[in-house]
Each structure stands twice: as C-alpha cells, then as structure tokens.
Amino acid sequence: MRFIFLLTLAAGLVGCGDFQARMSGYPTQDTALNLETASSNDIADALSQLSRIAVIGDDWEFFDPQDACTVHVIDKSAQANIPLNLIGAEFDLQRDAHTKNYYATMKHGTSTVLGPDQAPLRLFETSAYHDVFFAEGYLQALVKKCQQGLAQAAHPHH
C-alpha cells in the first residue's frame, strides 16, 4: 500500500514539474493596477491588454504627455487612429439585442460618440459582462485622471 502511495506521489511530482515547465514564461502572480495611483499611460496599457475584446483598436496611447484628456486608439491592422476626447465623457454598458454581446459606448452629455459609419462607436464588445465592466472601469479612471489634470491646470498652486 505504501509503495502505491509513493508511486502516485512521484508521478504527481513529475507531472507538477512538467506543468511548471509548460507554464514558464507566464506570470506567476496576479498584478493589480491601483487606479488611484496609476498614470494615464498605465491605465491605457491596461486597456491595450484587453485588445481581445476591443472593437476600435488594439493599442491605447497618449501621444502628448501634457494632454491627459485625449487618448488615441490605434488599430494597427487597419492603420487607423481614433482620438477620443475624455473631457466630460461618460460610458454606457449595453447588450446587443441580436448577438447578446455586451458592449461599451462613450457619450458627451446626451450625444453618443459615433464611429466612421455614423453608428454608436463600440469601444469594447464581448459575451462576458465582467470583461466589459472592467474595461469601463479603466475608461472611467482615465476620465478621472483627465479631470484631475484640468483641475490642476486651473489651480496650479494647490
């Protein structure tokens, strides 16, 4: 009986070693992004990591370090660049009646931002609500960074 236990244990350890070898190169820890202390570029990088659910582009960038209110969404395959104005931006999470996918759109006041096809611009879209929810949280954090930058510019001595 002890022999069978040791044999099973040895096989488990070998399997574990094989598993670890296959996983090398992958992060071994979850990393958390503190949205309060992260820079706008850090948050934009986090949005870029969600490229599998992005609709309008796979790379989010701030080209001007002095402008935390214009984020550029770059679609490398189409060689397109869509600048998004974050001043006063709000985001809506909706569900497509036909595909049942969840998606995020952006609006300024009551006006929804439109894409080149004049339809509401879908920033992220996927069947998993939580993925779009996280993307929307990052977008809200970028708007907050924009607002903070505008407030600091208006009152530079505070």
C-alpha positions, -999 to +999 in steps of 0.1 A: +000+000+000+028+024+009+045+016-024+014+026-044+012+059-024+048+067-031+044+058-068+014+081-070+032+108-052+062+105-075+040+106-106+023+137-092+056+155-086+068+146-121+035+159-135+038+190-114+073+196-128+061+191-163+032+216-156+057+242-143+079+238-173+050+244-196+039+274-177+073+291-176+072+324-193+037+331-179+032+355-149+032+335-117+013+363-098-017+384-105-008+420-108-032+447-096-035+481-110-042+508-084-064+532-104-058+560-079-020+560-082-016+546-118-006+571-145-029+576-175-003+557-196-005+527-171-043+527-175-041+530-213-017+500-212-042+480-192-068+489-219-044+476-245-042+443-227-080+439-233-074+440-270-092+407-275-125+424-267-116+458-283-137+468-313-120+500-325-083+493-319-058+472-301-035+499-287-044+529-264-019+557-262-015+593-250+008+610-276+011+643-257+024+639-221+008+672-213-027+661-225-043+635-203-077+642-220-071+629-255-064+591-258-057+577-292-070+542-301-048+527-327-059+498-350-026+486-362-041+462-388-062+490-404-036+517-398-063+538-382-061+562-352-092+574-334-087+602-309-112+601-280-119+633-260-122+623-224-134+657-211-169+651-197-170+616-212-194+591-198-198+554-207-227+532-212-227+494-210-254+479-232-264+445-245-269+439-282-304+425-288-293+404-317-259+390-307-265+392-269-230+406-265-223+433-240-206+465-253-194+499-241-201+532-258-189+567-250-210+598-248-206+635-241-238+648-224-267+632-243-246+627-275-232+593-281-198+593-299-203+579-334-179+558-354-169+564-391-201+545-401-222+570-381-234+543-357-226+544-320-189+537-316-185+504-297-152+506-277-153+471-263-176+441-270-178+406-257-201+379-244-187+382-209-202+411-189-173+413-164-148+419-192-167+450-205-173+460-169-135+461-162-128+479-194-154+505-184-137+509-150-104+517-168-122+542-190-138+559-160-103+561-144-089+578-175-117+604-173-109+610-136-072+615-145-083+639-172-105+659-147-077+659-122-053+673-148-077+700-158-083+710-121-045+712-115-040+733-146-068+757-135-053+759-099-016+753-103-007+763-068-028+738-050 
